[in-house]
Amino acid sequence: MTVSQIRNVGLPLMKLVRWEGVPILRQLQLEEQLLRTSSENWCIINDGTKNPTIVMGISGISKCNTPTSRMGHVTTNGHKIGNGLLYLNRKPAELLKLDTVLNDQIPVIRRFSGGGTVIVDHGTVFVSFICNKDAVSGLQPYPQPILSWSSQLYALVFRGFGDFNLRENDYVFGDRKFGGNAQSITKNRWIHHTSFLWDYEVSNMAYLKHPARAPEYRMARDHLEFICRMKEYMPRSVFIDRTIEAVETHFSVRPVRLEAMETDLSPGFAHSTKLLTKQELEAAGFESHLKTHPFPIHYN
């Protein structure tokens, strides 16, 4: 038995999938299915996605009193109830500069998890943890405890590389964001996934509006003053290797190939993660225009 095997005795099993350039829509749909249908723990690392893509989450979180039996229920007005929280679906026109998005034919995805809106591309590194609620000893399956646990794990990854911290719901170096988080929690499982800005194209930031509800530490800074590039702090390969090493402090890690993972998944799963159509985006833009420029009412 190797030293690594001895160290991992007694740790829960986590399957590790390493990808490079898998389209973000495919990744999110696979993650959604693993969350809903698998009973195993997963870590998915995707090193970039080829084409610039906007990913919207379920935003605007407020507390509500919801019985456990209704966790995950979607109400008729499009609000998702779960874990004592009410997730209000924000509309694309509130978050995106739709004219530019449509003109440049930038894909827009609405994912299944909570969190904000990001634009991702080949410079983004994605890391996701999909776990059973008892996978991490003593961890309560609620948003803030999961976020705190993840930040402690990444503190190991970034030790010696910049002033890493968790600010509100973001990973930062100093006061500049480089990692955005999103979560979804079901009765027995949870997912915590992060988009890391190893690099980014300045021009892509122009597709995003300044959000109406922003973290306090942002202090009204625009995107380019608010975010930073990970590549200014550590090499890309070092980040991925150190992430796996940090995961191995909590789990017994077993690498799995994408093809082997997909054979265990049912082809008939109905995903809520979807690519918004051009018609949906145009309708959202038209509705927003009507709110700000209503048709005049003429009286006889």
Backbone hydrogen bonds, N-H to C=O, Kabsch-Sander energy under -0.5 kcal/mol:
donor,donor_aa,acceptor,acceptor_aa,energy
6,I,2,T,-2.3
7,R,3,V,-2.3
8,N,4,S,-1.5
9,V,6,I,-1.0
11,L,8,N,-2.0
14,M,252,S,-2.5
15,K,41,N,-2.8
16,L,254,R,-2.3
17,V,43,C,-2.8
19,W,17,V,-0.5
19,W,45,I,-3.5
21,G,48,G,-0.8
27,Q,23,P,-2.2
28,L,24,I,-2.7
29,Q,25,L,-2.2
30,L,26,R,-2.3
31,E,27,Q,-2.6
32,E,28,L,-2.4
33,Q,29,Q,-1.9
34,L,30,L,-2.4
35,L,31,E,-2.5
36,R,32,E,-1.9
37,T,33,Q,-2.7
38,S,33,Q,-0.5
38,S,34,L,-1.4
41,N,13,L,-0.5
42,W,130,I,-3.0
43,C,15,K,-2.8
44,I,128,S,-2.2
45,I,17,V,-2.8
46,N,44,I,-0.5
46,N,126,F,-2.3
47,D,19,W,-2.2
47,D,45,I,-0.6
48,G,46,N,-1.7
48,G,124,T,-0.9
49,T,121,D,-1.1
50,K,21,G,-0.5
53,T,120,V,-2.4
54,I,107,P,-2.8
55,V,118,V,-3.2
56,M,54,I,-0.5
56,M,109,I,-3.7
58,I,113,S,-1.6
59,S,57,G,-0.8
62,S,86,L,-1.9
64,C,84,G,-1.9
66,T,64,C,-0.9
70,R,67,P,-2.1
71,M,68,T,-1.8
72,G,81,I,-1.8
73,H,70,R,-2.3
75,T,73,H,-0.6
75,T,79,H,-3.0
78,G,75,T,-1.8
80,K,87,Y,-2.0
81,I,73,H,-3.0
81,I,79,H,-0.5
82,G,85,L,-2.1
85,L,82,G,-1.9
86,L,62,S,-3.5
87,Y,80,K,-2.9
87,Y,85,L,-0.6
88,L,59,S,-0.5
88,L,60,G,-1.9
88,L,86,L,-0.7
89,N,87,Y,-0.6
90,R,88,L,-0.6
94,E,91,K,-1.6
95,L,91,K,-0.7
95,L,92,P,-1.0
96,L,92,P,-2.7
97,K,207,Y,-2.4
98,L,96,L,-1.4
101,V,97,K,-2.2
102,L,98,L,-3.0
103,N,99,D,-2.5
104,D,100,T,-2.4
105,Q,102,L,-0.8
106,I,101,V,-2.3
109,I,54,I,-2.9
110,R,274,K,-2.6
111,R,56,M,-2.9
111,R,109,I,-0.7
114,G,183,Q,-3.1
115,G,58,I,-1.3
118,V,55,V,-2.3
120,V,53,T,-3.0
122,H,50,K,-0.5
124,T,121,D,-1.9
125,V,196,F,-2.3
126,F,46,N,-2.7
127,V,194,T,-2.0
128,S,44,I,-2.4
129,F,192,H,-2.4
130,I,42,W,-2.7
131,C,129,F,-0.5
131,C,190,W,-2.7
133,K,188,N,-2.6
135,A,132,N,-2.1
137,S,135,A,-0.6
139,L,136,V,-2.1
140,Q,138,G,-0.5
142,Y,140,Q,-2.5
146,I,142,Y,-2.1
147,L,143,P,-2.5
148,S,144,Q,-2.7
149,W,145,P,-2.5
150,S,146,I,-2.5
151,S,147,L,-2.1
152,Q,148,S,-1.8
153,L,149,W,-1.9
154,Y,150,S,-2.5
155,A,151,S,-1.5
156,L,152,Q,-0.9
156,L,153,L,-0.7
157,V,153,L,-1.1
158,F,154,Y,-2.5
159,R,156,L,-0.6
161,F,158,F,-2.9
164,F,162,G,-1.4
165,N,172,V,-1.9
167,R,165,N,-0.6
167,R,170,D,-2.6
168,E,166,L,-0.6
170,D,167,R,-2.8
171,Y,179,G,-2.4
172,V,165,N,-2.6
173,F,176,R,-2.3
174,G,163,D,-2.6
174,G,172,V,-0.6
175,D,173,F,-0.6
176,R,173,F,-1.7
177,K,226,F,-2.5
178,F,171,Y,-2.4
179,G,171,Y,-1.6
180,G,195,S,-2.0
181,N,169,N,-0.7
182,A,193,H,-2.1
184,S,191,I,-1.6
186,T,189,R,-3.1
190,W,131,C,-2.4
191,I,184,S,-2.5
192,H,129,F,-2.5
193,H,182,A,-2.6
194,T,127,V,-2.7
195,S,180,G,-2.3
196,F,125,V,-3.1
196,F,194,T,-0.6
197,L,178,F,-3.2
197,L,195,S,-0.5
198,W,123,G,-1.0
198,W,196,F,-1.7
199,D,123,G,-1.9
202,V,200,Y,-0.5
204,N,201,E,-1.1
205,M,201,E,-0.7
205,M,202,V,-1.2
206,A,203,S,-1.1
207,Y,204,N,-1.6
208,L,205,M,-1.4
209,K,95,L,-2.7
214,A,212,A,-0.6
218,R,215,P,-1.4
219,M,215,P,-0.6
219,M,216,E,-1.2
221,R,218,R,-1.6
225,E,222,D,-0.7
226,F,222,D,-1.3
226,F,223,H,-0.5
227,I,223,H,-2.0
228,C,177,K,-2.2
230,M,197,L,-2.8
231,K,198,W,-2.2
232,E,229,R,-1.3
233,Y,230,M,-2.8
234,M,230,M,-2.0
239,F,235,P,-2.0
240,I,236,R,-2.0
241,D,237,S,-2.5
242,R,238,V,-2.7
243,T,239,F,-1.9
244,I,240,I,-2.0
245,E,241,D,-2.0
246,A,242,R,-2.2
247,V,243,T,-2.3
248,E,244,I,-1.9
249,T,246,A,-1.3
250,H,247,V,-1.9
251,F,247,V,-2.0
252,S,12,P,-2.8
253,V,251,F,-0.8
254,R,14,M,-2.5
256,V,16,L,-3.1
261,M,257,R,-2.1
262,E,258,L,-2.4
263,T,259,E,-1.2
264,D,260,A,-0.5
264,D,261,M,-1.2
265,L,262,E,-1.3
269,F,266,S,-1.0
271,H,269,F,-0.8
274,K,110,R,-1.9
276,L,108,V,-2.9
276,L,274,K,-0.6
281,L,277,T,-2.1
282,E,278,K,-2.7
283,A,279,Q,-2.4
284,A,280,E,-2.1
285,G,281,L,-2.2
286,F,282,E,-2.3
287,E,283,A,-2.5
288,S,284,A,-2.0
289,H,285,G,-2.1
290,L,286,F,-2.2
291,K,287,E,-1.4
292,T,288,S,-1.5
293,H,289,H,-2.8
298,H,296,P,-0.6
